[in-house]
Amino acid sequence: MASSNPLSFASTANNPSSISKKNGYDANSYTYYPVIVVGAGETGIAMGCRLKEVLGFDQFRIFDRQEGIGGTWWINRYPGVACDVPAIFYSFSFSPNHKWTTFHPPGPEIVKYLQGVCEKYQITDKIQVNTDVSQARWLEDEELWEVTLTHMVPGAGDLSSADREQKIKEHGVASVHVKQEIVRAKILASAVGGLVEPRGWPENIPGRDTFEGDMFHSARWDYNVDLNGKDVVVVGTGCSAAQFVPKLTQKPFNAKSVTQLMRSPPWVVPRATPPFGKQKWEKYSPKVLSTVPGLASTLRALLFLGAEYDWRLFGGEEYHEKERKKLEKKLLEHMKKNVPERYHEILTPDYGVGCKRRIFDATWFPGLNDPKINLTTLPLTSVQPRGVTLGPGRSYPNPKNEESTVPKHEVQIDADAIILANGFDTTQWLHPLKVIGKGGVDLHQVWEERGGPQAYLGTAMDGFPNFFILFGPNTVTGHTSVILASENMVNYSLKLIRQILRGDVRTFDIKKEAEMSWTKDIQARLKKTVWFQGGCQSWYNSPSGWNSTVYPRSQFDFIFKCMFPKWSDWNIEYTEKGLLKQRSRQLLKYLAFVVAIVGVYQARQAGMTLFTIPEFLRQSFRSLLTALLNIGIRVLENLRSKV
């Protein structure tokens, strides 16, 4: 791994290139970090690794409020948790893993992989867990971020925000918070994921406080709850529920019954099978991928191209609709072959495939054949001490459809445990982090005034200098690996961060007109996609119709934009050294242009032929090179005096 090389980065009295303590024992003393990264999930880990590998820089700190490394994979521990994207494509391009035990590895193996990457790049000691970044404020005079850290009781950060607040109410602040600390940073990067805060209990359902059984969210699975011989109610049919519901009636859980409540059916895609079948893949792939040069990267490229082909499903034109219809026919045939006939009607979606997140499944459909599992679209209407009431009415199909035979009468069922699998609050980006930029403006307030969460390239907001949102608004993909998008944003940010750390630039601040133009285009394009025209209600969209989640173009497009920054979209404040470099480059370009013009003129005056021009050009360029070297020497001497 690349080692740190602080000498290649610029230091000043106010903004050193290394972590340092300021003001000694004073009450206003603080720790200075050149770079702070918020979040130790996949994206935060990628940023830490790339800072070391690409920039040779290790003077940073990654803070995470959870008790361990891994982000959503650390906290999601429900039964059957696994990757639904082939792992060879769900891993970092700069740190591939050729020894996955299976094509779709379980959560614990992914956590082990992520922690192994941290060890490989020697950034584990740069990660501080049990530490919540609660606020960041831009100090305009110092051109630094003042960051408020809340050191937490170990394990308290694994609770949701609502649960932490409740614990503070019941047991006091000391039950969650240890102390607060104020630190400062030149660069702030948010790697806060989207699947962070579990969605709470539906407020319109009465009786929660009377329930005497156990209740928890699948994203905060409580293994202390004994489900053996219990009647279990599961609220939701998303990706998580599809993985854990089939497990509940099996050992070691042995639930007596499972009633799964569905609002509307998802489109279910058969999970991809590995080349040569599951057993042969698991037996031979670790050795073959490790020994055959280029095979793993070729498979990864093929998986990427296959995923990109799915982009055809998301457009709003006639071609895209035809492609969706072809796939929908196949998926309905698959459903009818694998689930009992009584579920056929309620598992036939009335919206276009891709409008909501698809479920890539290998166990849920087969699990619905278990007589202990009951899937229903009767809505949850109230809760009693040891049971729940479902109905009257139904969530799907429309209760006004008199031809449907799907039940819509009121039913009371026993319930010893209620498991919420109703997803996450994905519309409150960065929540609960408070970010205050130039002029004391709150980022969430800006978003509210402009219609909803947004960011230029999903990464930057005007008025918030040197603040990089990694995997921010409108960067989620509906068809490919999230890690690919994260890496693109990390690599884009590094192109800017490099110049700050080297002392060439004081601040990068995206222009307001560039950000607003970007967002206007994004929202306009989204209106022409299946996410708006597909006829579904999705967590992609807010109640107001604002989609701050998905990117309305292909990943080819996003990769290209991240590779080649549009510098004219940025307000760039150069240092004196940076200005000198800029002017030197401009001067060199000007001299080269002048020499070329003069050379052509002299060649014509001398009556040179095509055979003699090359020798003349060689002599001219030798003279130019000598002149440029002399200028370069003077520039370097000037730079040394400035540093």
N, C-alpha and C positions, 0 to 999 in steps of 0.2 A: 504494500500500500504506500501511496505517496506520503511522505512525512511532512510535517509543518515546516515552513520556511519563512519565519517572520520577517527576515531581512528583505524579502521581496515586496513587502507591503509597507506603506507609508505610515509614519507615526507623527502626531503633533502633540503639543502639550494638552490640548483639550480632547483629542480623539486618538488615543494610542491604538496600535494594531494588536495589542495583547490585552488579556483580561487583567484588570488592576483594581486596587482599592483606593478610593479617593477620600481625602479630608480626614484621614486618620481616625482619632477618637471623637471627632466633632459629632454633634447631634445630627448634622446633615451629611454624614459620611455615607458613601454608597459604593457598590461594586459596579464597575463598568465592564460591559461585554461588547466587543465589536459587533457580534451577531447574536441575536436571540431567536430561537425557533420555538414556536408554541405547538406542542403535540409530538408524541413519540410513536405515532402510528407509521404506516407505510411511507407516507409523504415526508414526514419529519425525518425518518431514518434515511430516506433517499437524499434529502437536502444535506444532512450531516455527512454522509458518505461522499457525496459529490463535492462538497466544500473541501474535503481532504484530498480526494483523488484528482479533481480538475484544477483547483486553485492552490493545492498544497497548504491549506489553511486550517488550523485546528483551534483557533481562539474563539470558540462559540460555545453556547450552552443550549441544550434542548430541555424544555420544561414540560412536564405532563402531570396532570392532577391524579391520574390513575396510579395504582400501586405497582404496575409493571409495564414492560415494553411490548408494544404490539397494537395499540389503538383498539379498533373495533374487534380485532381477533383476540385481544387480551380479555375484553369484557364480555364478549358473547360466548357463553359456555353451555348453551342448551344441548340436550341430547341430539346427536346426529349432526352437529354443526360441521359444515364442510364447504369447500370451495366448489362453486358450480361452474367455474371456468377452468379448462384444463390447466393444471399447475405450471406446465412448461411455458405457458403464456401469462400466468399470474405470478410472475417473479421478475426481479429486476434484470434488465438487459445487461447491466454492468456486473451482476453477481448471480449468474444462472445456477440453478440447482439441478444436477443430473441424477440425483438419487432419491427422488420422491418415491414413497412406498406405493403410491397408487396414482391413477390419472387425475382423480379429484380428491386431494388429500384432506383429512379432517382438520378442524381448527387447531388442536394442539400441535400438529406437525407444522402448520403455517407459522404459529408463534415461535416454535423452535427455529424455523428457517430465518425469521426476521431477527431474532436474537443472535443467531449465528452470523448474520450479515454485520450486525453491530460489532461483534467480536472480531470478525475478519478485518474490518476497516478501523478497528480500535477507536470506536466512538462511544462504547458503553459508559466510560467514565465521564463523557460529556452530557449524559442524560440524567436529569434530576427528576425523580418521580415524587408522588405525594406533594406536588407543588402546583398550585393553580395560578395561572396568569389571569387575574381578574380585571385589570385595566391597563391601558397603554395611552399615554398622553404625549403629544408632540410638543417639545420645547423649542419654540421658534428661534430664540436668541442663541441657544447652544447648538441647535440643529441635531438634537438627540431625542430618542424616545425614552420617556420616564415610565417604567413598567412596575406595576404593583404585583408583587408575588404574595400569595397566601399559602403558607406552609400548613399542611393538613395532617391530622391524625392518620397514621398509616391505615389504608383501607377506606377512609372516608371518601376519597376521590372516586372510588368505584361505584358510589351511590349516584343516582340521578340528582339533578339540581333540586327537584321537588322533594326527594327523600332527604337530602341534606338540610333543606330548609325546615322540614318537619322535625328532624332530629335536633336541630338547634332550638326549635320551639319547646320541645319536650325536655331536653337535657342541657341546654345552654350552649353558648358559642364554643366553649372548650371541648365539647364532645366531637367537634368537627375541625375547628381551626386551632392551630398552635400559635402562630404569630404572623404578622405581615412584615414584608421587607420591600423597600424601594430600591430598584436598580435602574441603570441606564444602558442604552444601546444605540449604536449608530444605525444599525439595520435591524428591522423587525420582520420576521417571516411567520405567517400564520399557516400551520399545517393542521388546523382543526378540521376534523372530518365532518361529513354530513350526517352519518349515522351515529350520532352521539347521544342525543336526548330522547329517551323513549317517550312515545306519545302516552298521555295520561288516560285516566278513566273517563269514558264519555259522560260529560256533565249532564246530559239529558236523561240518564238512566238512574232512577232513584233506588235507594236501599243499600248502597254500598256500605255505609257505616253500620248497618245491622248484620252484615254477613259474618258468621262465626267461623267460617272455614279459612283456608289459606288463599292468599291472592298475591300474585307477582307478575312482572313483565318477563317475557322470554329473554330479553336482553340483559336481565339481571336475575338469571335462574337461581332459585333457592333449592340447593340440594339437601338442605335440612328438612324439607317437607317430604313426608312419607306418602307416596301415592298408592301404595299397595292396598288393593281392595277398595279404592276410593272412586267416587263419581267425579269426573273432571270435565269442566267446561273450558273450551279454548275459543277465544274471541279473535278471529282473523284467519285468513287463508293465503298469506304472503309466502315469501321464500323461506323464512325461518320456520313457520308453521308446517310447511310442506316437508321439512326435514325432521322435525321432532315429533309430530303427531303420530306417525306410524310406530315410534319407539315406545310410546307411553303404555301400551297394553302388553309389551314384552318385558322380559327380565332386563334389568332389576327393578323396573317400576311397577309392573303388574297392576295397572289401573283396572278397576272393575268395568268402567265404561268411559268413553270419551265422546262428548258432543261438541262438534266443531261448527261454529257459527260463521257463515259466509255472507258478505254483503252482495258481492257480484263475482262471477267466476273469472279466474285468470286464464290466460292462454298458457297451456302447459306443453312444453317442448321436451321430447325424449332427450335425456342427457347424452352427450356425445360419448361414444365408445372408443377406446384407444385402438390404434393399429394392432392387428393380430389378436384382439380380444383382451379382456381384463386380466385373466390369469397369466398369459404369456407376457403382457406388458409389465406386470408387477414383477415377474420373475427375471426377465431379460433386460428391460429398459435401463436400469441403473448402470449395468456394465456396458451395454452397447452405446448409450449416449455419452458415457465417460471416455470411451476408447476410440470411437469413430469421429475423426475431425470434421467439424462443420455440420454434423447431423442434427444436433440439438438446435442450432441457430436456424437451420433449414426448416425444421418442423415448426419452430416458433414463427418464422416468416409465413409459412403456409397457413398456420392458424390465424395469423393476423389478416391475411388476404381473404380467408374464408369468412372471418368476422366482418370484414369490410364489405363483402358481398351482401351481407344482411342489411346494409344501409339502404338497399333498394326498397325495403319495407316501410320506410318512415316518411317518404315524400307524400305530397298531397295531390299529385297529378294522376291521370288515368293509368299510366304505366305502373305506378307504384301500387295503385289499388288492385290492379290485375295480379300483381305479384303477391300481394297480401292474400287475395282470394285463393290462389293456388296453394299457399302454405296453410291457410285456414282449413281447407278441405282435408289435407293430410293430417292435421292436428286433431280434427274432429273424428276422423277414422281411428286414430291412435287412442283417443279417449274412449270411444265406444268399445274398443277391443279389450280395454283394461279395467274398466270400472263397472259395477252393477248397473243394470238397466234403469233402476229407479233414480239414478243420478244423472242420466243422460241430458235431461232437459235443463237442470240447474247448472250443469257444467258446459253448456253451450253458450259462449259469450255472444252478446249482441253488439259488439264493437270491433273495430279493426285490430288485428294482431299488431302489437307494438305500442298501442295507445297507453297501456300500463306495462309495467315491467313483467316480462315473461318469466315463467318458472321453468327452470331446467331440472327435470325431475327423473328420479330412478326409483323412488320409494313411496311417494304419496298416493299415486293412482293404484298401485298394487295394494297399499295399506287400506284403501277404502273397501276392500273385500272382507276385511276383518269385521265380524258381526258385533264386536264390542265398540266399533267406531261408527258414529252417526254424523253425517254431514247434512246441515239444514240451512235454509235461507229464512227461517222464522227469525224475526228481529228480537234482540234482547230488550225487554221492556221494563223489567224491575228485578230486584234482588231481595231475597228473604234470608233469614238466618242460616238455613241449610238447603237452599234451593234457589232457582231462578225461574222467572216467567218469560216464556217466549211467545210472541204474537200478542194480539191478533195482527193479521197482515203478513206480508212477506217482503223481504228485500229484493228478491229476484225469483222468477220474472215479475214484471209489473203486476201488482195485485188486481188491476183493472182488466187484466187479460182473463176473460171468463173461460177461454178454451183450455187454459192450463190446468193440469191436475195436481200441481205442486201445492202442498198444504199451506193454509194461511189462518188456521184457527189457533186459539190460545192454548198453550200447553205449559204445565208446570213440571219441572224435572228436578231431581235431587242434584245437589252440588256440594262436594266437600272441598273442592279447590277450583279457583278460576285463574286461568293463565291468559294474560293479555299478549296477543301477538299482532297488535294493531299498528306496528311500524314505529317510525320515528318522526319527530318534528323536524322536517327537512326544509321548512320555509324560513326559519330563523337562522340565517347563516352567522357563524362565529359565536352564536349564543353559548354561554352567557358572557363572553368577553366584550368589554366596553372599550371602544377605540375612539379617541378624541384627537382630531387633526388640527390643521391650521385654524386660528381664530376661535378655538374652543368648540369646533363643530363636531357633533357626535355622528359617527358613521351610520348607525342605524337610523338616525333622524334624517340624514341625507337620503338614504334608501327609501324611507317612507315618503319623503317629499317628491322623489323622482319616480314613484310607482312601485318599487320593489327592489330586492337585492340585485346588484349588478356590479360588474367590474370589467374594465378593459382587458380583453383576452382572459377573463376570469382571474386576473392577477393584480390589477392596480386600480385605485380610485384617486381622482384629482383631489388635491387638498390634503393628502396623506403621504408625504414624502418618505422615501426609503422604506415603504411598507409594502410587502409582497404577500398576496393571498395565494397560497398554493392549493390547487384544487378548489377554486372559489366558484362563485355563481356561474351557471351556464357552462359547466365543463364536464358534467356527467354524460356518459355515453349510454345509449340504449342497446349497444350491440357488441362492445369490445371490452378489453381489460382496463380496469380503472388504473392499474399501475402504469400502463402506457401513457395515459393522460397526465398522471402525476409527474412522471419523469420529464415529459415535454415542458411542463411549467417550471420544474426545477431548473432544467437546462436553460430555459429562457431567462429566468431570474438571475442566474449566475452570470449571464452576459452583462448585466447591469451591476451586480454586486461586485464583480471583479474590478470595475473601474473605481468604485468607492473605496474598496480596501487598498487599492494601489495609490490612493491619494490623488487621482486625476479628477474625480467628481465629488462635490460635496453632497448634492441631493439629486435624485431623480423623482420627478413628479409628473404624472401623466396629465396632458392638457385636458381641460374640461370638455372642449368641443370634440376631442378624440374619443373620450369615454362615452359621451352622450350619443355620438354618431354610431359608435360600436354597438351600444345597447339598443338603439333604435333599429338598427339592422337586424340584430339578433331576434328581438321580439317580433319584427315584421316577418322574418323567415319562419319563426316558430308557428305563426298563424297559418302557414301553408303546409304544415306537417300533420302527421297522424296524431300527434299529441294534442292538437286542437280540433282536428277534423274527424278524429276516429270515433267519437261518440261515447267516451267513457269519462268517469270521474277518477282522477289519478292524483297521487301524492306529488307528481311532478308540478301540478298547478296549485296556486293559492286560491282561496275562495273568490278573490277579486279577478281571477283569470290571469294573473301574472305568473309566468313560468321562469323561475330563476334556477332551474335544475339542469336541463339538458342543452347540449350543443347541437344546433340545427344543421350542421354540416358533417362531412366525413372526417375521419381521423387523419387521412392524407392531408386534408386542408389544414387541420389544426397543427400537425407536425410541421408543415411548411411555414406557417405563421410564426411558430416558436423558433424555428431555425434562423429566420431572417427578421430581426426586429425592425420596425419602422421608426427610425430615430426621430423623424420629424414630428411624431406624435407626442414626444416628451419635452417637458421643460427641464433642461439640464443646467445645473449650476456648477461650473467648473472651478477647481482650485487654481491658484496661480500656476502651479506646475502643469495642471491639465490644460490651461489656456496656452501656455508656452508650447506644449506638445501640439495642440491643435493648430496654432499659428505656424509652427515649424512644418507640419504636414502640408498646410495650405501653401506655404512658401515653396516647398519642394515640388508640389504639383505645378505651381506657376513656373518655376525655373525649368522643369522638364518640358512644359508646353512651349516656353520661349525658345529653348535650345532646339526643339523639334522644328519650330517655324524658321528659325535662323538657319538651321541645317539644310532645310529644303530650299530656302532662298539661295544659300551659297552654292548648293549643288547645281541649281539651275544656272546661276551666274557663271560657274566654272565649266558649264557645258558637259557635265558628267553624263556618262552612259549608264545603262543598266548594269554593266559589268564593273564599273568603277565606284558606283554609289555604295555598295556594301562596305568597302574598305573605308570610305569617307565616314560612313555612319559609325563604324567601329571606333575610329579615331575621335569622333565627336562624343560618343558615349564614354570613352575613356576620360576625356576632359571633364564631362559632366560628373562622372563618378568621383573624380578627384575633388571637384568643387563641393559635391554633396558630402564627401567624407570630412572635408574641412569644416563645413557647416555643422555636421553631426557632432564633431569633437567639441565645437563651441557650445552647442546645445546641451551636451552631457555635462560640460563644466558648469553651465548655468544651472542645470537641474541639481547638481550636487550642492551648489551654494544655496538652493532654495529649500532642500530637504533638511 
